[in-house]
Amino acid sequence: MTQSTPSRSQFALLTQRRFAPFFGAQFFGAFNDNLFKTALVTAITFDAASWTDLNVGLLNNLIAGLFILPFVLASATAGQVADKTDKAFLMRAVKLMEIAIMLIAAFGWAMHNLWLLVAAVMGMGLHSTIFGPVKHSYLPQHLSQQELIGGNGLVQMGTFVGILTGQLLGAAAMALGSAGVTVIVVATLAVAVIGWLLTLLVPSSPPAAPDLHISRNIFAESVRNLRFSASNRDVFIAMLANSWFWFFGAMILAQFPVYARDVLHGVPEVFAVLLTAFSVGIGVGSLLCERLSGRRLHLGLVPIGALGLSIFGMDLYVASTVTMPAQVTASSLLFGEQWRVLLDCFLLGGFGGIYVVPLFALIQTRSEPSHLSRTIGGMNILNALFMVVAALIAMVLLSIGVSVPGIFLFTALANSLLLIMLCAIQPEYLREARRWVIECFSRQRLVE
């Protein structure tokens, strides 16, 4: 362990070597994934004829699926490698891998070879699969328990801001035409190199299980991994609850493009504004967790976050059923009559951040230390499966005539059911939520 005296604020971690280089590396990794992937999807969508004769919708879904596939297949093995290896060394190796992948992508752009680019997408999925267990098992080695909530909040904020900025800049770059390809090649290579340079500053993180034998059977290891995690009831419930958030997010965010176009009758910028509101909300909610929890693991925030997801998911449905103008613009979302839609998206993200950060901290503190990376790997498998199930359910709902606002309502109601089940099978969450509310009222009375 290389933990230091707890910082006064989570933001002070950004000035310290034990956190700042790691934070930068994970931020740029999320940014680069989405910068490259969004640029490729945008190029295929708006310039399909010059790339392929295949159905564009099919190809875009294939790209999304190939990016997620390594999470399902390789997360268990990635967890083993992270438990066996010094995490700082592994971060550097993964970032060198990212540079190599971006070089392959550069050749794909230069040669106008779609399948080299698709291979690079799958490579970046593998890069993220390996980095995930390292990222979440690194924090408990370098942060005190009082800093874990704040540290996790910063990481979640950085991840979603990286995803958002990567998506927005990837789409913007491709709007520049042929010059945009040059921008993407240079930017993705530069970001990969910056990420690697940052990992050179990451302090050593001794392996948790240096004598671990890495299984060659990825399927058997995945089953073994999940079975081991299931033996720790508290951790496994938190893993499932965390994966539910990815289900919820996938159900909501996947509808945003069609929602912006067909329900709001919006211009293309409307989709970007909705996505920005949700992502910024997650960042704000994640950062608030440290203050709301009193810098400790407070599981009461989980049901409070889940309650907010249900309330504002339902309100988004209600706000979407009113008569809309002929065309909603970004300014009407920000300053006009449709502000309620934008506020709902922001608060969905905010309560999502409040919901998910304590779950990460619980998994980090209650897992077997020598098995933590493998536990995170198992959670990544569940996350990927939950997102696939979300996509299938959304497809079924749309095929039977459910509207996009109807999907929002379905997801919010399903989340309410999850909240009831979570509090029933794990009463600790409900007890802590009651305690948190009582503490808030007590502090309010003292102020008065």
WOKA-V575395 format. One line per field, one symbol per residue. psi: psi as a letter, one per 30 degrees, with the letter a starting at -180 (. if undefined). burial: I if it has 24 or more other C-alpha atoms within 12 Angstrom, else O. Layout:
psi=???
burial=???
This chain:
psi=khklkkleleffffgkefeeeeeeeeefeeeeeeeeeeeeeeeeefheefelflkeeeeeeeeeefefefeeefeeeeeeeefflkeeeeeeeeeeeeeeefeeeeeeeefhjefeeeeeeeeeeeeeeefeeeeffeefffkleffeeeeeeeeeeeeeeeeeeeeeeeeeefffbefeeeeeeeeeeeeeeeeeeefffklkjkkfifgkkkkfjeeeeeeeeeeeeffjeeeeeeeeeeeeeeeeeeeeeffeeeeeefefhllefeeeeeeeeeeeeeeeeeefeeeefhhljjfffeeeeeeeeeefeeeeeeffflkllekkleefeefafgfeeeeeeeeeeefeeeefefeeeeeeffljefgeeeeeeeeeeeeeeeeeeeeeeeeeeefggkleeeeeeeeeeeeeeeeeeefefifeeeeeeeeeeeeeeeeeeee.
burial=OOIOOIIOIIIOIOOIIIIIIIIIIIIIIIIIIIIIIIIIIIIIIOOOOOIOOOOOOOIIOOIIIIIIIIIIIIIIIIIIIIIIIIIIIIIIIIIIIIIIIIIIIIIIIOOOOIIIIIIIIIIIIIIIIIIIIIIIIIIIIIIIIIIIIIIIIIIIIIIIIIIIIIIIIIIIIIOOOOOIIOIIIIIIIIIIIIIIIIIIIIIIIIIIIOOOOOOOOIOOIIIOIIOIIOOOOIIIIIIIIIIIIIIIIIIIIIIIIIIIIIIIIIIIIIIIIIIIIIIIIIIIIIIIIIIIIIIIIIIIIIIIIIIIIIIIIIIIIOIIOOOOOOOIIIOIIOOOOIIIIIIIIIIIIIIIIIIIIIIIIIIIIIIIIIIIIIIIIIIIIIIIIIIIOIIOIIOOOOOOOOIIIIIIIIIIIIIIOIIOOIIOOIOOIIOIIOOIOOOOOOOOOOOO
